[in-house]
Amino acid sequence: MKPGVRTRAAAARALMDVTENGAWSNRVAVVLVEEMPQREKAKTLRLFMDAVRFRRRLDRAINSVISRPLEDADPEIRACLRIGAVDLLLHRTPSFAAISTAVEATRELDVGHASSFVNASLRKLDERGEPPLDGDARYEQWGVEGHVFDLVAELLGDDGAASFFETCVEPPTVSCFVATTGDVPLSFVPHALIKGAGHLEHPSDADPLYIMDAASVAVGRAVGARPGDRVLDVAAAPGGKTIVIADMMKGEGLLVGADKHWKRLIRSARRWDDLELPIGIVQADGLTSAFRPGSFDVVLVDAPCSGLGTLRRRPEIKDRISSKNIANLAELQGSLLAHMLELVRPGGRLVYSVCTLTKQETIDQVERYDAAPPEGLPGEVYGKGLVLAPHLTDTDGMFISIITP
């Protein structure tokens, strides 16, 4: 098989895994390039991620040159057309190469009967180009629907939301955390304002135990744990923030990582064991406490959320957001806060964080409490919390607030 065809076929299969099977693109991407020749990895990954990132924009363009809705076509045909459209519209690949490889990819995906349709459709798209954006489609330049834009604008304002989504169309760097006692990778570039956080110029230098976004490191820093403290990390899996807290405690005191999902908790515990960190584990859901009231100096509630802050890494998340889902999550977040505050001793604190930027899940959650944004971290203050985001801090989107019972 020709390398160009192999990259298009592989990208199309990966795209279907996201659009048809509900997989997360960041996980699919890891598997996608594992067995590919080195010279083809970057192109394949770029085709796949741009097809996910700009799917709505691509679909609008494709629908402008075909006679029936794209959604009526077989998944394999849709995928081949989308990858071909990425080549033509976004990557400016020469027309012949873009169209011929997309047509050949239909045969690799066992939909060769549609090769003429794919060929004709992409030729029309090449001739006509992308249709101009009208008022109703003004957000599709970022691959975003209007209601998703409005959710973020409710917190950040229209200009802030536009900056957020515009920044999120650029792929993120490989971010990691370097512990106080850890070795510093040769290509590590530290974040200017978040201690221990940074990115790798050469991702091959990464120790997978330390890979995490700088915003997650900031949450761990906001906990402000000291040697000798008693700290509970609720919903601790996959365990990155717990590592930052453990590094601050220097092996002194009590640190407990809790999570309702046993398998995820065990994977986190193995990660902590590999780092020789003294962290206790408890399977608990945060709503039925396994501890006595006032047991901890600090409780971290990194709550389940809609995840819009991770948009750079998982661009498909914008297509999986609904107002009903956010309302359900906000109710859960409120219950978690109420239950976990009971575990904080008098004079202690609860750190609330979510990797999203909707008003319901952020400032609305902490408004009724004695709360304040953490100090010593970058970002902008909204309500009683601090917002980190790609356009503000070159991190994932994160909201952090410190509540005093």
Backbone torsions as a table, in degrees:
resi	resn	phi	psi	omega
1	MET	NA	137.3	178.6
2	LYS	-64.9	141.8	-179.2
3	PRO	-54.4	-41.9	-179.9
4	GLY	-61.7	-38.2	178.4
5	VAL	-70.9	-41.0	-179.8
6	ARG	-60.2	-42.2	-179.7
7	THR	-65.4	-41.6	-179.9
8	ARG	-67.0	-42.5	179.9
9	ALA	-65.1	-42.4	179.3
10	ALA	-64.8	-43.1	178.9
11	ALA	-63.6	-38.5	179.6
12	ALA	-66.2	-42.4	178.1
13	ARG	-62.6	-43.2	179.3
14	ALA	-63.5	-40.5	178.8
15	LEU	-60.9	-42.0	178.3
16	MET	-64.3	-32.9	178.2
17	ASP	-61.0	-34.1	179.0
18	VAL	-80.9	-50.2	-173.0
19	THR	-76.9	-31.6	-176.2
20	GLU	-101.0	-31.5	-174.2
21	ASN	-107.2	-4.7	177.7
22	GLY	75.5	17.3	178.9
23	ALA	-71.9	161.2	177.3
24	TRP	-92.4	132.8	-173.0
25	SER	-62.9	-34.5	-178.9
26	ASN	-65.5	-32.3	177.4
27	ARG	-78.6	-39.7	178.0
28	VAL	-62.4	-38.4	-177.2
29	ALA	-60.6	-37.8	-180.0
30	VAL	-62.3	-45.3	-179.0
31	VAL	-71.4	-35.1	-174.3
32	LEU	-55.4	-43.7	-172.4
33	VAL	-99.1	1.4	-175.0
34	GLU	-56.1	-45.5	-173.3
35	GLU	-108.9	11.8	-179.4
36	MET	-86.4	150.1	174.2
37	PRO	-57.3	144.6	-175.1
38	GLN	-54.5	-40.4	-174.6
39	ARG	-68.9	-16.1	-177.4
40	GLU	-102.9	-9.5	-172.5
41	LYS	-63.6	-49.8	-174.8
42	ALA	-62.2	-43.9	-179.4
43	LYS	-65.1	-43.9	-179.1
44	THR	-62.7	-45.3	-178.6
45	LEU	-64.7	-39.9	-179.6
46	ARG	-66.9	-42.0	176.7
47	LEU	-59.7	-47.4	-177.6
48	PHE	-63.5	-52.1	-175.0
49	MET	-67.2	-37.0	177.8
50	ASP	-69.3	-31.9	175.9
51	ALA	-66.8	-37.1	176.0
52	VAL	-71.2	-46.5	-174.2
53	ARG	-63.0	-39.3	-174.2
54	PHE	-114.0	27.5	-173.0
55	ARG	-56.3	-45.6	-177.7
56	ARG	-64.5	-40.2	177.3
57	ARG	-64.9	-42.6	178.7
58	LEU	-63.9	-44.0	-179.3
59	ASP	-61.7	-39.1	178.6
60	ARG	-61.8	-42.0	179.8
61	ALA	-67.2	-44.0	-179.4
62	ILE	-64.7	-43.2	-179.8
63	ASN	-62.0	-22.0	-179.2
64	SER	-75.9	-11.6	-177.3
65	VAL	-121.0	2.9	178.7
66	ILE	-118.7	158.2	-172.0
67	SER	-87.7	-20.3	177.2
68	ARG	-125.2	156.3	-175.8
69	PRO	-57.6	140.7	179.3
70	LEU	-57.8	-34.8	-178.4
71	GLU	-63.7	-17.4	178.4
72	ASP	-80.5	-14.3	-179.0
73	ALA	-79.6	161.6	176.0
74	ASP	-63.4	150.1	-179.3
75	PRO	-54.2	-39.6	-178.5
76	GLU	-65.1	-38.0	179.9
77	ILE	-68.9	-43.2	176.8
78	ARG	-56.9	-44.7	-177.2
79	ALA	-63.9	-43.8	179.6
80	CYS	-63.7	-39.8	178.3
81	LEU	-66.0	-41.2	-179.8
82	ARG	-65.3	-42.4	178.3
83	ILE	-65.4	-41.0	176.5
84	GLY	-61.6	-39.2	179.2
85	ALA	-67.7	-36.2	174.9
86	VAL	-59.4	-46.8	179.4
87	ASP	-57.1	-47.5	-173.9
88	LEU	-75.2	-46.5	-170.3
89	LEU	-90.1	-36.3	-173.5
90	LEU	-101.9	-41.6	-176.0
91	HIS	-95.2	-7.7	178.7
92	ARG	53.9	37.6	175.7
93	THR	-66.3	140.5	177.6
94	PRO	-50.3	137.9	-170.8
95	SER	-52.8	-48.3	-176.3
96	PHE	-59.5	-45.9	-178.3
97	ALA	-66.2	-42.7	-178.9
98	ALA	-63.2	-45.2	-175.4
99	ILE	-74.6	-44.0	-176.9
100	SER	-65.3	-40.0	179.5
101	THR	-69.3	-34.9	176.8
102	ALA	-65.5	-40.0	178.6
103	VAL	-65.1	-44.1	178.2
104	GLU	-64.2	-32.9	179.4
105	ALA	-65.1	-28.6	178.0
106	THR	-62.7	-34.8	179.5
107	ARG	-71.3	-37.8	177.7
108	GLU	-65.4	-27.6	179.9
109	LEU	-97.0	14.3	176.2
110	ASP	62.3	32.2	172.7
111	VAL	-127.3	41.0	-179.7
112	GLY	-59.4	-22.9	178.7
113	HIS	-63.7	-18.6	-178.9
114	ALA	-98.7	9.3	-175.1
115	SER	-61.8	-39.3	179.8
116	SER	-65.6	-39.7	179.0
117	PHE	-64.5	-45.4	179.4
118	VAL	-63.6	-42.8	179.2
119	ASN	-59.9	-50.1	-177.7
120	ALA	-65.5	-40.2	-178.0
121	SER	-65.0	-45.1	-178.9
122	LEU	-70.5	-31.9	175.4
123	ARG	-64.2	-42.0	177.4
124	LYS	-63.4	-42.1	-179.5
125	LEU	-63.9	-36.8	179.0
126	ASP	-66.7	-38.5	-179.3
127	GLU	-71.7	-43.7	-172.4
128	ARG	-89.7	-26.8	-177.1
129	GLY	75.9	-177.5	-178.2
130	GLU	-75.0	132.5	178.6
131	PRO	-64.9	147.1	-179.7
132	PRO	-64.7	148.6	178.3
133	LEU	-78.4	133.5	175.4
134	ASP	-101.2	-176.6	-176.7
135	GLY	-58.7	-37.3	-177.7
136	ASP	-75.8	-14.8	-176.3
137	ALA	-116.3	22.4	-172.4
138	ARG	-63.8	-21.2	-178.2
139	TYR	-92.4	-8.6	-174.7
140	GLU	-71.4	-11.1	174.1
141	GLN	-62.2	-23.6	176.8
142	TRP	-104.6	4.4	-178.7
143	GLY	72.8	30.1	-174.3
144	VAL	-120.1	140.5	173.1
145	GLU	-83.2	156.0	-176.3
146	GLY	-58.6	-38.8	-176.4
147	HIS	-69.1	-30.0	177.1
148	VAL	-71.5	-41.8	176.0
149	PHE	-57.7	-44.3	-177.8
150	ASP	-63.3	-34.9	179.2
151	LEU	-60.9	-42.4	179.9
152	VAL	-76.3	-37.4	-179.6
153	ALA	-64.0	-27.8	178.1
154	GLU	-61.0	-29.6	177.2
155	LEU	-94.5	-49.9	-171.0
156	LEU	-93.5	-10.4	-171.9
157	GLY	82.6	164.2	-176.1
158	ASP	-61.3	-44.3	-178.4
159	ASP	-66.8	-41.5	179.2
160	GLY	-64.8	-40.8	178.9
161	ALA	-65.4	-41.6	178.6
162	ALA	-61.5	-42.4	178.7
163	SER	-64.7	-40.2	179.6
164	PHE	-61.2	-51.8	-176.8
165	PHE	-68.7	-36.0	178.4
166	GLU	-63.9	-39.5	178.9
167	THR	-69.5	-32.6	-175.2
168	CYS	-71.9	-11.0	177.4
169	VAL	-79.8	-9.2	176.1
170	GLU	-92.3	134.6	-179.6
171	PRO	-64.1	143.3	-178.7
172	PRO	-79.2	164.9	172.4
173	THR	-80.2	169.0	174.1
174	VAL	-84.1	107.5	-174.5
175	SER	-95.8	152.0	179.2
176	CYS	-154.2	170.5	178.2
177	PHE	-117.0	134.5	176.4
178	VAL	-112.2	116.8	-178.5
179	ALA	-68.8	161.4	-178.7
180	THR	-57.2	-38.7	-177.5
181	THR	-100.5	6.5	-175.2
182	GLY	-88.6	163.5	174.8
183	ASP	-76.4	141.7	-180.0
184	VAL	-93.3	120.6	178.1
185	PRO	-58.4	147.6	-175.4
186	LEU	-59.6	-35.9	-176.3
187	SER	-98.5	18.0	-179.3
188	PHE	-71.5	128.1	176.2
189	VAL	-115.3	109.0	-174.2
190	PRO	-67.7	146.2	172.4
191	HIS	-69.4	137.9	-173.1
192	ALA	-63.4	-29.9	-169.4
193	LEU	-126.4	2.0	179.7
194	ILE	-124.1	107.6	-175.1
195	LYS	-59.8	130.2	177.6
196	GLY	86.6	-14.1	-179.8
197	ALA	-94.1	155.6	177.2
198	GLY	174.9	-168.7	178.1
199	HIS	-134.3	166.9	-177.7
200	LEU	-108.3	126.8	174.6
201	GLU	-70.6	-29.3	178.1
202	HIS	-124.4	95.9	-174.8
203	PRO	-55.1	-21.4	179.4
204	SER	-65.4	-15.4	178.4
205	ASP	-77.7	-7.1	-169.1
206	ALA	-71.8	139.1	164.3
207	ASP	-92.8	114.7	-173.7
208	PRO	-58.1	-17.8	179.0
209	LEU	-69.2	-20.2	-172.7
210	TYR	-109.3	1.3	-177.4
211	ILE	-69.7	118.9	174.2
212	MET	-166.5	153.8	-179.5
213	ASP	-73.3	153.3	-179.6
214	ALA	-61.2	-28.7	178.0
215	ALA	-65.1	-35.7	177.0
216	SER	-69.1	-37.6	174.9
217	VAL	-61.9	-39.4	179.2
218	ALA	-61.4	-38.5	177.2
219	VAL	-62.1	-45.9	177.8
220	GLY	-59.4	-40.5	178.2
221	ARG	-65.4	-36.6	-178.8
222	ALA	-63.9	-26.1	177.5
223	VAL	-59.8	-33.0	176.7
224	GLY	63.1	32.1	-177.7
225	ALA	-65.7	144.3	178.1
226	ARG	-124.7	155.7	175.9
227	PRO	-53.3	132.4	179.8
228	GLY	96.0	-11.3	179.4
229	ASP	-70.8	160.5	170.2
230	ARG	-108.6	114.6	-171.5
231	VAL	-127.3	136.5	175.3
232	LEU	-118.4	126.9	174.8
233	ASP	-106.3	106.5	-179.3
234	VAL	-84.2	143.8	-176.8
235	ALA	53.6	52.1	-170.1
236	ALA	-73.2	-31.3	-177.4
237	ALA	-62.7	141.3	10.2
238	PRO	-85.6	6.9	167.5
239	GLY	101.8	-0.9	-176.7
240	GLY	-64.9	-47.9	-178.9
241	LYS	-63.4	-34.3	178.7
242	THR	-62.8	-35.5	177.8
243	ILE	-63.3	-42.1	179.0
244	VAL	-63.1	-43.1	179.8
245	ILE	-63.3	-44.9	179.6
246	ALA	-60.2	-38.8	178.8
247	ASP	-62.4	-35.8	179.5
248	MET	-72.8	-29.8	-176.7
249	MET	-84.0	-16.1	174.3
250	LYS	55.0	35.7	174.8
251	GLY	78.8	6.9	-178.3
252	GLU	-115.2	132.1	-179.4
253	GLY	106.9	-160.6	-178.5
254	LEU	-125.4	122.3	176.3
255	LEU	-125.0	121.8	-178.2
256	VAL	-118.7	128.9	173.3
257	GLY	-103.7	122.3	-178.5
258	ALA	-119.4	149.3	175.5
259	ASP	-161.7	148.0	-179.7
260	LYS	-78.0	-20.9	-177.1
261	HIS	-95.0	108.2	-173.8
262	TRP	-61.5	-45.1	-177.8
263	LYS	-63.0	-41.6	178.5
264	ARG	-66.6	-37.3	179.5
265	LEU	-65.3	-41.2	179.5
266	ILE	-65.0	-41.4	176.9
267	ARG	-61.2	-39.0	177.5
268	SER	-65.2	-42.3	-178.8
269	ALA	-62.0	-39.0	177.0
270	ARG	-63.3	-39.3	177.4
271	ARG	-62.0	-44.2	179.8
272	TRP	-66.7	-38.7	178.7
273	ASP	-63.4	-39.9	178.5
274	ASP	-59.9	-29.8	179.3
275	LEU	-92.5	1.0	179.7
276	GLU	57.8	44.1	179.4
277	LEU	-98.0	131.4	-179.5
278	PRO	-81.1	83.3	-177.2
279	ILE	-122.3	123.9	175.7
280	GLY	-79.7	153.2	178.6
281	ILE	-124.4	143.4	177.8
282	VAL	-141.5	128.9	174.3
283	GLN	-82.1	114.8	-178.2
284	ALA	-156.1	150.2	-175.9
285	ASP	-99.3	0.5	177.9
286	GLY	83.5	-10.8	179.4
287	LEU	-106.5	-19.8	175.5
288	THR	-125.7	91.9	-168.7
289	SER	-65.1	140.8	175.0
290	ALA	-95.2	7.9	-175.0
291	PHE	-127.4	159.7	177.4
292	ARG	-75.8	152.5	175.7
293	PRO	-57.2	142.5	177.4
294	GLY	72.1	22.0	-174.7
295	SER	-77.7	-19.1	-169.7
296	PHE	-126.9	148.3	172.7
297	ASP	-73.7	-40.0	-179.0
298	VAL	-138.1	136.9	172.7
299	VAL	-122.9	127.8	174.1
300	LEU	-100.2	121.8	174.2
301	VAL	-111.5	91.2	173.2
302	ASP	-90.2	90.3	-163.2
303	ALA	-79.4	151.7	170.4
304	PRO	-57.3	139.2	-175.6
305	CYS	-153.0	-179.9	-178.2
306	SER	-72.8	-16.7	171.2
307	GLY	76.0	15.2	-177.2
308	LEU	-61.1	-22.9	179.4
309	GLY	-66.4	-18.2	-179.3
310	THR	-94.3	19.7	-172.9
311	LEU	-57.4	-35.6	179.1
312	ARG	-62.0	-35.6	-175.2
313	ARG	-90.6	-27.3	-179.5
314	ARG	-133.3	74.0	-173.2
315	PRO	-61.4	-22.2	-179.9
316	GLU	-70.8	-11.0	-176.8
317	ILE	-63.7	-26.9	179.0
318	LYS	-67.4	-20.6	179.0
319	ASP	-90.4	-2.0	-175.8
320	ARG	-117.2	15.2	-177.3
321	ILE	-97.9	134.9	173.8
322	SER	-139.4	153.7	179.0
323	SER	-62.0	-36.4	179.2
324	LYS	-64.7	-42.8	178.8
325	ASN	-61.7	-43.2	179.6
326	ILE	-65.0	-40.1	178.5
327	ALA	-62.5	-41.2	178.7
328	ASN	-65.2	-41.1	178.8
329	LEU	-65.9	-40.1	179.6
330	ALA	-62.5	-38.1	177.4
331	GLU	-64.5	-42.7	177.7
332	LEU	-64.0	-42.9	-179.7
333	GLN	-60.9	-41.9	178.8
334	GLY	-63.0	-39.8	178.7
335	SER	-67.0	-41.5	178.1
336	LEU	-60.1	-45.1	-180.0
337	LEU	-60.6	-46.3	-178.2
338	ALA	-61.4	-42.7	-178.6
339	HIS	-71.9	-42.1	-174.9
340	MET	-74.4	-26.8	176.6
341	LEU	-62.2	-28.0	178.7
342	GLU	-66.0	-21.4	-177.4
343	LEU	-87.0	-7.7	-177.7
344	VAL	-87.8	130.7	178.9
345	ARG	-68.7	158.4	173.8
346	PRO	-56.8	130.5	-177.3
347	GLY	88.0	-6.0	177.7
348	GLY	-86.6	-162.3	-176.9
349	ARG	-153.8	155.0	173.9
350	LEU	-117.5	131.0	177.4
351	VAL	-102.8	119.7	179.8
352	TYR	-106.7	128.8	178.0
353	SER	-141.6	147.9	173.6
354	VAL	-144.8	140.7	179.6
355	CYS	-91.5	55.9	178.9
356	THR	-147.4	171.6	-175.2
357	LEU	-135.1	35.9	173.5
358	THR	-96.9	146.0	-176.2
359	LYS	-61.9	-40.7	-177.7
360	GLN	-60.4	-34.9	-174.4
361	GLU	-93.2	-5.6	-175.0
362	THR	-117.9	-94.7	-172.8
363	ILE	-65.2	-30.3	178.6
364	ASP	-65.5	-31.8	-176.5
365	GLN	-70.2	-33.0	-174.0
366	VAL	-104.4	-2.1	-173.8
367	GLU	-58.9	-37.7	-174.4
368	ARG	-83.2	-0.4	-177.5
369	TYR	-107.4	165.4	170.2
370	ASP	-78.3	92.3	-171.1
371	ALA	-132.5	159.9	-180.0
372	ALA	-157.4	155.4	176.6
373	PRO	-69.2	151.4	176.0
374	PRO	-68.0	154.1	178.1
375	GLU	-101.6	157.6	174.9
376	GLY	80.6	13.9	179.4
377	LEU	-125.9	152.0	178.8
378	PRO	-76.4	163.6	178.6
379	GLY	132.6	-172.6	178.0
380	GLU	-123.4	143.1	-178.8
381	VAL	-82.2	129.2	172.8
382	TYR	-129.7	121.3	-177.0
383	GLY	58.9	-126.8	-179.4
384	LYS	-103.3	24.1	-178.6
385	GLY	-140.1	175.4	180.0
386	LEU	-112.5	134.5	178.3
387	VAL	-109.6	126.0	168.6
388	LEU	-107.3	147.4	-178.2
389	ALA	-163.3	161.6	-177.5
390	PRO	-54.6	-41.8	-176.5
391	HIS	-80.1	-12.3	-179.7
392	LEU	-102.4	-43.5	-170.0
393	THR	-131.0	5.2	-177.0
394	ASP	56.2	45.9	177.7
395	THR	-137.9	176.5	167.9
396	ASP	-63.2	164.8	175.1
397	GLY	-75.9	132.2	-177.8
398	MET	-151.3	142.6	173.9
399	PHE	-117.8	131.6	-178.1
400	ILE	-132.4	133.2	176.8
401	SER	-141.7	143.5	179.4
402	ILE	-105.6	119.7	-179.1
403	ILE	-107.2	132.4	176.7
404	THR	-108.5	120.6	-177.4
405	PRO	-62.2	NA	NA
